[in-house]
């Protein structure tokens, strides 16, 4: 059961997992967006999952290409994994407007 309160004129719902304001995008939208950003950066650099696994290894992250494929397909990976991947492929800037 969610509990709603008004903060600065917005309805905020609290439950056991998270809070949202009216008009927020669902988490699935954000997962798709982050997944798309990572896939686009990999594609721009012509890096497949096997090569990404090898590059992650060079920065001390042990992942198989299959694990990477599963994480990216789900889109629910951590911010740490996202930044590790970007670092491994040499991506130092991400433009969110294009996503």
C-alpha positions as a Markdown table, in Angstrom:
| # | Residue | x | y | z |
|---|---|---|---|---|
| 1 | Unk | 0.0 | 0.0 | 0.0 |
| 2 | Unk | 1.4 | 3.3 | -1.1 |
| 3 | Unk | 1.3 | 6.4 | 1.1 |
| 4 | Unk | 0.9 | 9.7 | -0.7 |
| 5 | Unk | 1.9 | 13.1 | 0.6 |
| 6 | Unk | 2.2 | 16.6 | -1.0 |
| 7 | Unk | 5.7 | 18.1 | -1.2 |
| 8 | Unk | 6.2 | 21.4 | -2.9 |
| 9 | Unk | 2.9 | 21.0 | -4.7 |
| 10 | Unk | 3.6 | 17.5 | -6.1 |
| 11 | Unk | 2.0 | 14.3 | -5.0 |
| 12 | Unk | 4.7 | 11.9 | -3.8 |
| 13 | Unk | 3.9 | 8.2 | -3.3 |
| 14 | Unk | 6.0 | 6.1 | -1.0 |
| 15 | Unk | 6.1 | 2.4 | -0.9 |
| 16 | Unk | 8.6 | -0.3 | 0.2 |
| 17 | Unk | 10.7 | 0.1 | -3.0 |
| 18 | Unk | 10.7 | 3.7 | -4.3 |
| 19 | Unk | 9.1 | 7.0 | -4.5 |
| 20 | Unk | 7.8 | 8.8 | -7.6 |
| 21 | Unk | 6.3 | 12.1 | -8.5 |
| 22 | Unk | 3.3 | 12.4 | -10.8 |
| 23 | Unk | 4.4 | 12.5 | -14.4 |
| 24 | Unk | 7.6 | 10.5 | -13.7 |
| 25 | Unk | 8.6 | 8.1 | -16.4 |
| 26 | Unk | 8.4 | 4.4 | -15.5 |
| 27 | Unk | 11.7 | 2.6 | -14.6 |
| 28 | Unk | 11.4 | 0.5 | -17.8 |
| 29 | Unk | 11.7 | 3.7 | -19.8 |
| 30 | Unk | 15.0 | 4.6 | -18.0 |
| 31 | Unk | 16.3 | 1.0 | -18.4 |
| 32 | Unk | 15.6 | 1.2 | -22.2 |
| 33 | Unk | 17.3 | 4.6 | -22.4 |
| 34 | Unk | 20.4 | 3.5 | -20.6 |
| 35 | Unk | 20.6 | 0.3 | -22.6 |
| 36 | Unk | 20.3 | 2.3 | -25.8 |
| 37 | Unk | 23.0 | 4.7 | -24.8 |
| 38 | Unk | 25.4 | 1.8 | -24.0 |
| 39 | Unk | 24.6 | -0.1 | -27.2 |
| 40 | Unk | 25.0 | 3.1 | -29.3 |
| 41 | Unk | 28.4 | 3.7 | -27.8 |
| 42 | Unk | 29.5 | 0.1 | -28.5 |
| 43 | Unk | 28.3 | 0.4 | -32.1 |
| 44 | Unk | 30.0 | 3.7 | -32.7 |
| 45 | Unk | 33.3 | 2.0 | -31.7 |
| 46 | Unk | 32.6 | -1.3 | -33.5 |
| 47 | Unk | 32.9 | -3.2 | -30.2 |
| 48 | Unk | 31.0 | -6.4 | -29.8 |
| 49 | Unk | 30.3 | -8.2 | -26.5 |
| 50 | Unk | 33.3 | -10.5 | -26.7 |
| 51 | Unk | 35.7 | -7.5 | -27.3 |
| 52 | Unk | 34.0 | -5.6 | -24.5 |
| 53 | Unk | 34.6 | -8.6 | -22.1 |
| 54 | Unk | 38.3 | -8.5 | -23.1 |
| 55 | Unk | 38.5 | -4.7 | -22.6 |
| 56 | Unk | 36.7 | -5.0 | -19.2 |
| 57 | Unk | 39.3 | -7.5 | -18.2 |
| 58 | Unk | 42.0 | -4.9 | -18.8 |
| 59 | Unk | 40.4 | -2.6 | -16.3 |
| 60 | Unk | 40.0 | -5.4 | -13.7 |
| 61 | Unk | 36.4 | -6.4 | -14.4 |
| 62 | Unk | 35.7 | -10.1 | -15.0 |
| 63 | Unk | 32.6 | -10.6 | -17.2 |
| 64 | Unk | 31.9 | -13.1 | -20.0 |
| 65 | Unk | 30.4 | -12.0 | -23.3 |
| 66 | Unk | 27.3 | -14.0 | -22.4 |
| 67 | Unk | 26.9 | -12.2 | -19.1 |
| 68 | Unk | 27.3 | -8.9 | -20.8 |
| 69 | Unk | 24.7 | -9.8 | -23.4 |
| 70 | Unk | 22.3 | -10.8 | -20.7 |
| 71 | Unk | 22.9 | -7.6 | -18.7 |
| 72 | Unk | 22.4 | -5.4 | -21.7 |
| 73 | Unk | 19.4 | -7.2 | -22.9 |
| 74 | Unk | 17.7 | -6.8 | -19.5 |
| 75 | Unk | 18.8 | -3.1 | -19.3 |
| 76 | Unk | 18.8 | -3.4 | -15.5 |
| 77 | Unk | 22.5 | -3.2 | -14.9 |
| 78 | Unk | 24.2 | -1.0 | -12.3 |
| 79 | Unk | 25.6 | 2.5 | -12.9 |
| 80 | Unk | 29.0 | 0.9 | -11.9 |
| 81 | Unk | 28.8 | -1.6 | -14.8 |
| 82 | Unk | 27.7 | 1.2 | -17.2 |
| 83 | Unk | 30.7 | 3.4 | -16.3 |
| 84 | Unk | 33.1 | 0.4 | -16.4 |
| 85 | Unk | 31.9 | -0.4 | -19.9 |
| 86 | Unk | 32.3 | 3.2 | -21.0 |
| 87 | Unk | 35.8 | 3.4 | -19.5 |
| 88 | Unk | 36.8 | 0.1 | -21.1 |
| 89 | Unk | 35.7 | 1.3 | -24.6 |
| 90 | Unk | 37.3 | 4.8 | -24.2 |
| 91 | Unk | 34.0 | 6.7 | -24.0 |
| 92 | Unk | 34.6 | 9.8 | -21.9 |
| 93 | Unk | 31.5 | 11.8 | -22.8 |
| 94 | Unk | 27.9 | 10.8 | -23.1 |
| 95 | Unk | 25.3 | 13.2 | -24.5 |
| 96 | Unk | 21.9 | 12.5 | -23.0 |
| 97 | Unk | 20.0 | 14.8 | -25.4 |
| 98 | Unk | 20.7 | 12.4 | -28.3 |
| 99 | Unk | 19.5 | 9.3 | -26.4 |
